[in-house]
Amino acid sequence: MTRNRTFRTLAPALLLALSACASGGNWVELGGQRYTVEVADDDDERAQGLMFRDALPAGHGMLFIHEQEGPQSYWMKNTRIPLDILYFDNARRLVSQQRGVPPCTLGDACPTYPSGAPARYVLELNAGEAARLGLADGAVITFGPGIAAPR
């Protein structure tokens, strides 16, 4: 990979991280733990997700916000980090969990991981976090003031 291509790949993530630091950052609380999150709340951001990243720092995650509650299904296409995918309903209650989802290099043949129940919010964390927190369905996620998500 050329230096220019590396910069183009890393620049958006770096700018997002710098803007989050300057504004105090976006965060969620779940299971007594606070996580700094990137917010994906439009189609392009949701499609990009955590693709092409080699690591997710401890205590960080990505929060996906959908326009409405409904069945959700995520996949790991071009995702290099094993993740826990946690699905929350309109009331921000945990309704489904996909733990320890492995990276996938099969492109469009990567399997999907459905919510199993209608969900509006999806939180991706490093694999093992849900087990470490002892999360059970019904757990409630709290959003920090920087996350503008209508109920």
N, C-alpha and C positions, 0 to 999 in steps of 0.2 A: 504494500500500500504506500502510495506516495505521501510526502509530508502534507501537500495541499489537500489531498483526499482525507487524510487523517484529521486535519484541522476542520474540514467541513463536517466530518462525522461527529467530532467532539465539541465543536463550537456551540451548537444549540444547548447541549446539556450543561456546558460550562456557564453560558449566559443565564440559564434558568437557575442554576445553583447560586450564582452571584446575586441575582435579583431576589431570590428567596432569603439570602443572608441579609441583604440590605433592608428588607421589609420585615425582618423578624422571622420569616419563613412560615410556610403552611405546616400544620401539624394535625394529627388525629391522636386520640387516646383510645386504647383498647386493652382490656385485661390488666388495667393498672399501669400500662406502659405507654409512653408518648413516643410517637414516630414522626419524624420530619418527612413530609410527602410532597411529591410532585403531583399536580392535579392535571388529569386528562379529561377535559369536559367538552371536547368537540370531536367530530369524526376523524379528523387528521391525527389529533393527539392520541385518541383511543387506538387508532390503527397502528401507530408507531409504537406505543407502549414502551416496554423495556428492551425492544429489539436491538441487537448488535452491541449490547453492553457486556463487558467482561466481569463486572462486579456491581453489587449494590451495597453501599456502606451499611454497617450495622446501625440499627436504629432508624433506617430509612425505608421508604416504600413508595408506591405509586397508587393514587386514588383515582379511579375511573368513575365519572359521574355521567349517568345516562339521563336523557330527557324525561323518561317515565319508567315506572316499574314494569318489569316483564321478564320472560325467560331470557337469560343471558348465557352465552357460551364463549369461552376464551380458548385460545390455543397458544402454542409456544413457538410458532414459526419464527425462525431467526433469533430466538431468545437463547442466550448462553448461560443463564443463571437459573438454577433450580429454585422454584418459588412455591409459596403457599398462596392460593387464590381464594379469597374470602368474599362471599356474597352477602349483601345486606339489603333489606327491604326499605320501603319508604320511611318506616319508623326507625331506621338505622339499627335494626336487630339483625344479628347474624342468622341467616337462613340456610346456608350451605357452605361447605368447605371442600376444597380440593387441596390436600396437603402433599408436600414433597413432589410437586410436578416437575419432571425432568426436562432439561433443555431438548430442543428438537432441531435437527438439521435436515429434515425430510421435505422442507418447503411446503407445498400445498398438501402433502400427504401426512402432515402432522395431525395427531388426534386432537379432538376438541374436548373441553372440560366444561360440561354444562352446570348451570346453577342448581338444578333440581327443584327450585322454587322461584317464584317471581322475585327479582332483585332490581335495585336501582343503582346501588353503589357497589363497587368492587375494589377491594384492597389487595394489592400484591405486596408480599413481604418475602424476605429470604426464607427458603425452605427451613422448616424446623421451628419457626417462631410460634405458630399456632399450638404446637405440642408444648413448647417451653412455657407458654402462657396458660396452658390447660383450657383452651377455648372450647366452649360448648355452644351449640346453636342456642340462640336467644341472647347471647352477649350483645351489649350495646356499644356502638362506636360513637365517640364524641368528636365533633369537628372544631378546630380552632377558629378564631374570629376571622382569619384571612380567607376562609373557604366559603364562597358564596354559593350555597346549594339550597334551593328552595325545598321545603318539606313536602 
